[in-house]
Amino acid sequence: MFSSPGLIASRILFVGLVIEAAELLMLRPVFDDGGPLSRATLMILTSGARWQNRVGATLGDGRAIAAVAGCQGMLALIVVLEGVGTPIGIASALACLCTNAYLHVRKQIGSSGAEQLTMIVLMTFALVVVAGGGSAAREIGDAFIAAQLVLAYFASGVSKLASPVWRRGEAMRGVLSTEGYGVPALARILLAHPRLDELMCWSVIAWEVTFPIVLIVPRPVMIGVLAAGVVFHASCALLMGLNRFLWAFCGCYPAVWVTAAHFHEMIGLRPDSLPS
Amino acid sequence: MRDWRLIGLAGALASWWCVSALNQVHSGAWMWRLRRHIPLGLIPLWTFFAPNPARADPRLVWREEFDGSWEGARELHFGFAPIGSRWLFNPQLILNKAIADLVRSLLILDTSDQGRSLLLSPPYLTLLNMVLSQPRRPRCSGIQFAIVRTSGAATARQLETIFLSEVHSLGLDTRECSPVPA
């Protein structure tokens, strides 16, 4: 993603930042005095935290959130349009790190894996820029992002494999029967057809646990694995409302693509197996 | 000629990845200490609905005391996004997850048998503060909150109270709030 800033696919992570900004703009009253995420609440919540984890936690109310979220939305939109290859794109991406960091510390709770990954990508890009921002630094950054993505999927898959609920194929009906993440009609279908739940559970486990092979398989297989990932995250968005995972995780797939190409070169795979 | 910036970048990122990988398997004391020092959640924990997938929704409810009797429970609830649009825009997820995060932290402390020191824990005080911040009728003399788990949206709905707070008396100045002695 850093190595190929001209690609549209390299910018979709920042679409997630635009969406996050819009969501926080809508939620700004909860950060005001008396709201669930007021400064008083955050002061209590971070009372036992170390200073580096609570600096900024009580800074600003809903108006500050609105201002910073608004800035993030505009900056992320610039990156979507410009990419991270131009000076304005680079500056906007670095500014997104600052806005995202403030929003993260001011919120403290309610974050998800998508936000974790987004923060990691933004921080990595900052380090790439500090290291000169040249093609070699960008490729190193891409390799790290690819490695984090592989770790994320593999660790998640292993965690599911260790879970009796997931192994019995009963996880999806439980998740989908919740009001926060569920679609009751679909949960009833899975209750009536438990084999379908088993298939869904084991499909997710198998795809996550085998994701690391994406770095060494021939290009057609890699495309298949990544396409399955897009389908997986799109399904999570549609069925469970996990809207930002699609942009955060699929936004890192270009890093996997580039890293796989270099990995193939290093281990001397045949040219026709190399991604273009 | 070596570019020391590139070597430094590669070294920093490699170390970061190694710590991230260790955090997936070692959630012991030294990893906990390291996570406390590293801000912004930069040491990730990649568990998505595993090993315990969500099967119920945690709900924060509370009740108020007037003239010696308790009123019915009220809920601090932020709603759920419409199924038709939440694939794109889901701000309610942030708030519902915030409550879920607090509840999970509280239950972990509760099961570790902290006794009454639980009353001083950040999750407990945060939930109490959220409830106290809600509009109340005048002359409310006491407040108590609970965590209720709701499940079975697809079938017969089930409710289970999984945590009950102390009763906190409210002074004439309703900013005062203290637990009622056991």
Interface residues (C-beta under 8 A of the other chain):
Chain A: I19 A22 E23 L24 M26 L27 V30 G34 G35 P36 L37 S38 A40 T41 I44 L45 T46 S47 G48 A49 R50 Q52 N53 V55 A101 H104 V105 K107 I109 G110 S111 S112 G113 E115 Q116 L117 M119 I120 M123 T124 L127 V128 V130 A131 G132 A136 A137 I140 G141 A143 F144 A147 Q148 L151 A152 Y153 A155 S156 V158 S159 K160 A162 S163 V165 W166 A171 M172 R173 G174 V175 L176 S177 T178 E179 G180 Y181 G182 V183 P184 A185 A187 R188 L191 A237 L238 G241 L242 N243
Chain B: D3 R5 L6 G8 L9 A10 A12 L13 A14 W16 W17 S20 A21 Q24 R36 H37 I38 P39 L40 G41 L42 P44 W46 T47 F48 F49 A50 P51 N52 P53 A54 R55 A56 D57 L76 F78 F80 A81 I83 R86 W87 L88 F89 N90 P91 L93 I94 L95 N96 K97 A98 A100 D101 L102 P122 P123 L125 T126 N129 M130 S133 T150 S151 G152 A153 A154 T155
